[in-house]
Amino acid sequence: MKLVKLGGSVITDKSKLKTFRSSSCSRLAGELRPVRDVLTLVHGAGSYGHIEAKKHGLQNGLKSRAQLRHVAGVQRDVRELNLRVLETLIDNDVRAVSIPPAASAIFDRGEIKSFEPDPFQAMLDLGLTPVTFGDVVPDESMGFSICSGDLMMEALARAFEPEIVVFCADVDGVFDRDPKRNAGARLIREFDTASLKNLKRTESAHPDVTGSIYGKLERMLAIARHCEKCMIVNGNVPGRLQKAVSGRDVVSTVVIPG
Amino acid sequence: MKLVKLGGSVITDKSKLKTFRSSSCSRLAGELRPVRDVLTLVHGAGSYGHIEAKKHGLQNGLKSRAQLRHVAGVQRDVRELNLRVLETLIDNDVRAVSIPPAASAIFDRGEIKSFEPDPFQAMLDLGLTPVTFGDVVPDESMGFSICSGDLMMEALARAFEPEIVVFCADVDGVFDRDPKRNAGARLIREFDTASLKNLKRTESAHPDVTGSIYGKLERMLAIARHCEKCMIVNGNVPGRLQKAVSGRDVVSTVVIPG
């Protein structure tokens, strides 16, 4: 199985509420067409999820009943994005079917307590392409919590031990410094736990950004232990995703398990 | 718990592909608002499901790989309808969240092999309104099959033993003859197994239509065994659904368990 994450920053404009990047998503769908029969997809929530979720503190779980309307609202919004992704995939001949996170997992304390791979396996057995996504989910101790796309990536990697795992981002891979702020930032071709430690020292001045980047990178290092190859590619550069999923050389960061 | 089915003929124009009856659905959402905290909803697929499913023989299960594109397509279409229903409910202050059939059930031979109520219970515990729907689902022996909204109604009634079950149709209830073809058709106020037998004799000249009507009525008789009151009301007449869910007298057919 090949497991691909379409980052929320690639398929949406993360700065503008509910803005779908239709042509990018369509191009990426076309790049995935050759491997559709052995493919599982995860997509981020991008601007269909994060903006409203943050506004109403949904990442902290149930604090007041006034949040419930927004739990329903954000769930609806991310399903709207999921529908756009499904449409785009099907239009590009990828037979995509939706499996929301809560259809296969039970959540507790913002993590996956148990994961049931059968819903994905059933769709893969039919020759369909399962698609899951970042979502607001019921949580046993918090009431509800956020299940990121990356959390689903890890659960799927553990369950299916994929041949290849590709994270499709809006940068070429992991850099030694933030490439959007530092023109001299250097792409790290092979990323391991040592690289993570070095990064920590360099970027500690930006706790919010790095906090989230480190969390993601730690999860990628964990995921790399459950697949033959784990890599990050730039989804905004045409052809890179297709090369990555078909095992060809491509500009990327390969994540080396610790 | 109160369990309500919004029939596909009420929320869509069943004769026109993917035609949502927005104002009807909005009015019905408003009628459900007072009971939102104890409500579970099921909706039919209407013209978002039946037309394309029939065209590609999806009700017979997997016969050729050419159907797979349409399995994905019909699943996408019914999720589009589900999204419209969710939007309409949330706009009317019903905090609706989606639970697709395959998120709670495993299917075999076109029936439910096992049903897991926890996803619904978790949403009800939070004070949200779970919404499920008719869908194309993976099926252990058929590859895939159709899960009707009524099949989910029966599973939910068995699991939750609701106080009241309301089927919202485009007619006043069950008639002794087809009310759309016979001006003199009489509404059956209390419908039981004896009524079903009489109906069978009267309408056997229309096997296609009655086949489906009888199947539905047999299932309603089964459902009536698992709730205090099971009834059919006309969702096109303003106020009837609200009266029904709040236990007031209303023009309807009450289904009496056999």
Interface residues (C-beta under 8 A of the other chain):
Chain A: L62 R65 L68 R69 V71 A72 G73 Q75 R76 R79 E80 N82 L83 L86 E87 I90 D93 R95 A96 V97 S98 I99 P100 A102 A103 I106 D118 P119 A122 M123 L126 G127 L128 T129 P138 G143 F144
Chain B: L62 R65 L68 R69 V71 A72 G73 Q75 R76 R79 E80 N82 L83 L86 E87 I90 D93 R95 A96 V97 S98 I99 P100 A102 A103 S104 I106 D118 P119 A122 M123 L126 G127 L128 T129 P138 G143 F144
